[in-house]
């Protein structure tokens, strides 16, 4: 997680509450980086939740690398959607 987030998001310490990890991941970052890191955290949490639901309700399991690929894909789509179109 640290590598693909360019160091913005740290792997949580064992036993650390999610809320504490989330806050500590964002507190010391400049505003622009904080927004990027918050997006990474949200998309990661969302995809972990969706994977949990697939396993519970559909009996389908993806590997960690497959879930990671889905996270990266959604982040790429978000990035493409938020680009400001150029003026010709």
C-alpha positions in Angstrom: 0.0 0.0 0.0 2.8 2.4 0.8 4.5 1.8 -2.5 1.5 2.3 -4.8 0.3 5.3 -2.8 3.6 7.1 -3.2 4.1 6.9 0.6 0.8 8.8 1.3 -0.8 5.8 3.0 0.9 3.6 5.6 0.1 0.0 6.4 -1.7 0.1 9.8 0.0 -1.3 12.9 -1.5 -4.5 14.2 -4.3 -3.8 16.7 -4.8 -0.2 15.6 -8.4 0.9 15.3 -9.4 1.7 11.7 -10.5 5.2 12.7 -7.2 5.9 14.4 -5.3 4.6 11.4 -7.4 6.7 9.0 -6.9 9.9 11.1 -3.1 9.3 11.6 -2.7 8.7 7.8 -4.2 12.1 7.0 -3.3 14.4 9.9 0.2 15.3 9.0 -0.2 15.7 5.2 -0.6 19.0 3.3 -4.1 19.7 2.1 -3.5 18.6 -1.5 -1.9 15.3 -0.4 -4.6 14.8 2.3 -7.3 14.8 -0.4 -5.4 12.3 -2.5 -4.7 10.0 0.5 -8.4 10.3 1.6 -9.4 9.1 -1.9 -7.0 6.2 -1.7 -8.3 5.2 1.7 -12.0 5.5 0.6 -11.5 3.5 -2.6 -9.5 0.8 -0.7 -12.1 0.5 2.1 -15.0 0.4 -0.5 -13.3 -2.4 -2.5 -12.5 -4.4 0.6 -16.2 -4.0 1.6 -17.4 -5.1 -1.9 -15.1 -8.1 -1.7 -16.5 -9.0 1.6 -20.0 -8.9 0.2 -19.0 -11.0 -2.8 -17.7 -13.6 -0.5 -20.7 -13.6 1.9 -23.6 -13.2 -0.6 -22.3 -14.7 -3.8 -19.7 -17.2 -2.6 -17.1 -15.7 -4.9 -13.6 -14.9 -3.6 -11.0 -12.8 -5.3 -7.3 -12.8 -4.4 -5.7 -9.8 -2.7 -3.9 -9.0 -6.0 -7.3 -9.1 -7.8 -8.9 -6.7 -5.3 -5.8 -4.5 -5.6 -6.2 -4.4 -9.4 -9.9 -3.4 -8.9 -8.8 -0.6 -6.6 -6.3 0.7 -9.1 -8.8 0.4 -11.9 -11.4 2.5 -10.0 -8.8 5.0 -9.1 -7.8 5.3 -12.7 -11.4 5.8 -13.7 -11.9 8.5 -11.0 -8.7 10.2 -12.2 -9.9 10.2 -15.8 -13.3 11.5 -14.8 -11.9 14.4 -12.8 -9.5 15.7 -15.5 -10.2 19.1 -16.7 -10.7 19.0 -20.5 -8.2 20.9 -22.5 -9.3 23.9 -24.6 -8.3 23.7 -28.3 
